[in-house]
Amino acid sequence: MTTQNAFRLDDKTAVVTGAAAGIGRCIAETFADVGARVVVADIDLDAARAVAEAIVAGGGQARAVKVDVSNEGEVAALFDAALAAYGSLDVLVNNAAIFPKRPFLEVDTEFWDRLQAVNLRGTFLCLRECILRMKERGGGAIVNISSVSSMQAVVHHNATYNASKAGVNSLTRTTALEFGGDGIRVNAVLPGGIPTPGARAASAAIELKGPILSPGRVPLGGMGGVEDIANAALFLASPAARYITGQLLAVDGGFLIS
Ligand SMILES: NC(=O)c1ccc[n+]([C@@H]2O[C@H](COP(=O)([O-])OP(=O)(O)OC[C@H]3O[C@@H](n4cnc5c(N)ncnc54)[C@H](O)[C@@H]3O)[C@@H](O)[C@H]2O)c1
């Protein structure tokens, strides 16, 4: 395989959750660019359809599926739909998440449970339902989108989210260990500050104590772009990373080492 081909996903079926906007959308578009058949999975079906239609209009292969990743039945149906549509299941990106912020002493069980249901249970359900099917088909590659917030507190009012992403890191390592022998690789990307519709809404919704990532703490300076996360996800999903599993790759301009 040439170096160039090692970074391609030709004839591979890739499911990307939360792919109707932000980072997930860019991952879906990037994977389609390098030959993947992409399932654009999102709770917002209209927006997911628009993304899939844009990919197809650009010459790629994609279809939209509605899923709430916190819902067990819908998650199982998502992977069945991917298999029914494309006949294979090679790559999953667990990207869907929510990130409302709330001061710790105002976190009630309803807030805690909903966030964990989407971010942590959602990742668990997608891993389980995908791995079940990948195992039967000889393997695959999974990329979980975590966060630098899983490693450092980073910003106030974010305890529930940070705990969910620490759980995602743990699921990454433990499933990588358990299913390496089945040819299934599981890695995570930990984004730093990336301007997206969701990030902007979360920041605007509450008066934060100080900036999310102060530029002085990012050695490479400034914020990243959605394409920085998509390129890292592509590397980990592609044959170029065939000997890499269980890793947490920060894509944060060096924030975590500062
Ligand atoms: N933007 C950042 O600065 C940043 C930093 C670190 C980590 N992340 C992580 O990157 C990922 C993407 O973030 P983003 O900023 O692009 O978010 P976003 O809010 O812009 O987009 C998230 C997408 O997920 C979908 N979604 C929400 N709940 C869902 C559910 N229950 N089921 C299915 N889909 C659902 C939304 O409809 C939306 O299309 C998340 O895992 C987030 O935690 C983002």
The ligand as an SDF file (V2000), in Angstrom:
LIG
                    3D

 44 48  0  0  0  0  0  0  0  0999 V2000
  -16.0610   22.3980   19.9960 N   0  0  0  0  0  0  0  0  0  0  0  0
  -15.1390   22.2140   20.9370 C   0  0  0  0  0  0  0  0  0  0  0  0
  -14.4370   23.1650   21.3550 O   0  0  0  0  0  0  0  0  0  0  0  0
  -14.9030   20.8450   21.5030 C   0  0  0  0  0  0  0  0  0  0  0  0
  -13.8460   20.6780   22.4020 C   0  0  0  0  0  0  0  0  0  0  0  0
  -13.6160   19.4160   22.9360 C   0  0  0  0  0  0  0  0  0  0  0  0
  -14.4220   18.3470   22.5610 C   0  0  0  0  0  0  0  0  0  0  0  0
  -15.4560   18.5330   21.6930 N   0  0  0  0  0  0  0  0  0  0  0  0
  -16.2630   17.3610   21.3470 C   0  0  0  0  0  0  0  0  0  0  0  0
  -16.3960   17.2930   19.9340 O   0  0  0  0  0  0  0  0  0  0  0  0
  -17.6520   16.6820   19.6050 C   0  0  0  0  0  0  0  0  0  0  0  0
  -18.4290   17.5530   18.6290 C   0  0  0  0  0  0  0  0  0  0  0  0
  -18.6170   18.8270   19.2200 O   0  0  0  0  0  0  0  0  0  0  0  0
  -19.1450   20.0880   18.3770 P   0  0  0  0  0  0  0  0  0  0  0  0
  -18.5140   21.2760   19.0110 O   0  0  0  0  0  0  0  0  0  0  0  0
  -18.9770   19.8460   16.9250 O   0  0  0  0  0  0  0  0  0  0  0  0
  -20.7010   20.0450   18.7720 O   0  0  0  0  0  0  0  0  0  0  0  0
  -22.0090   20.6780   18.0560 P   0  0  0  0  0  0  0  0  0  0  0  0
  -22.9810   20.9300   19.1480 O   0  0  0  0  0  0  0  0  0  0  0  0
  -21.6200   21.8180   17.1730 O   0  0  0  0  0  0  0  0  0  0  0  0
  -22.5270   19.4650   17.1710 O   0  0  0  0  0  0  0  0  0  0  0  0
  -22.9560   18.2840   17.8170 C   0  0  0  0  0  0  0  0  0  0  0  0
  -23.9060   17.4950   16.9450 C   0  0  0  0  0  0  0  0  0  0  0  0
  -24.3500   16.3750   17.7410 O   0  0  0  0  0  0  0  0  0  0  0  0
  -25.7600   16.2460   17.5870 C   0  0  0  0  0  0  0  0  0  0  0  0
  -26.3380   15.6020   18.7710 N   0  0  0  0  0  0  0  0  0  0  0  0
  -26.5560   16.1560   19.9940 C   0  0  0  0  0  0  0  0  0  0  0  0
  -27.1500   15.2770   20.8100 N   0  0  0  0  0  0  0  0  0  0  0  0
  -27.3150   14.1340   20.0920 C   0  0  0  0  0  0  0  0  0  0  0  0
  -27.8830   12.8650   20.3920 C   0  0  0  0  0  0  0  0  0  0  0  0
  -28.4310   12.6010   21.5920 N   0  0  0  0  0  0  0  0  0  0  0  0
  -27.8770   11.9160   19.4330 N   0  0  0  0  0  0  0  0  0  0  0  0
  -27.3510   12.1750   18.2050 C   0  0  0  0  0  0  0  0  0  0  0  0
  -26.8230   13.3700   17.8700 N   0  0  0  0  0  0  0  0  0  0  0  0
  -26.7990   14.3290   18.7960 C   0  0  0  0  0  0  0  0  0  0  0  0
  -26.2530   17.6670   17.3880 C   0  0  0  0  0  0  0  0  0  0  0  0
  -27.5380   17.6920   16.7570 O   0  0  0  0  0  0  0  0  0  0  0  0
  -25.1490   18.2670   16.5180 C   0  0  0  0  0  0  0  0  0  0  0  0
  -25.4060   18.0670   15.1430 O   0  0  0  0  0  0  0  0  0  0  0  0
  -18.3500   16.4360   20.9350 C   0  0  0  0  0  0  0  0  0  0  0  0
  -18.0900   15.1170   21.3630 O   0  0  0  0  0  0  0  0  0  0  0  0
  -17.6820   17.4280   21.8650 C   0  0  0  0  0  0  0  0  0  0  0  0
  -17.7740   17.0350   23.2160 O   0  0  0  0  0  0  0  0  0  0  0  0
  -15.7160   19.7560   21.1640 C   0  0  0  0  0  0  0  0  0  0  0  0
  1  2  1  0
  2  3  2  0
  2  4  1  0
  4  5  1  0
  4 44  2  0
  5  6  2  0
  6  7  1  0
  7  8  2  0
  8  9  1  0
  8 44  1  0
  9 10  1  0
  9 42  1  0
 10 11  1  0
 11 12  1  0
 11 40  1  0
 12 13  1  0
 13 14  1  0
 14 15  2  0
 14 16  1  0
 14 17  1  0
 17 18  1  0
 18 19  2  0
 18 20  1  0
 18 21  1  0
 21 22  1  0
 22 23  1  0
 23 24  1  0
 23 38  1  0
 24 25  1  0
 25 26  1  0
 25 36  1  0
 26 27  1  0
 26 35  1  0
 27 28  2  0
 28 29  1  0
 29 30  1  0
 29 35  2  0
 30 31  1  0
 30 32  2  0
 32 33  1  0
 33 34  2  0
 34 35  1  0
 36 37  1  0
 36 38  1  0
 38 39  1  0
 40 41  1  0
 40 42  1  0
 42 43  1  0
M  CHG  2   8   1  16  -1
M  END
$$$$
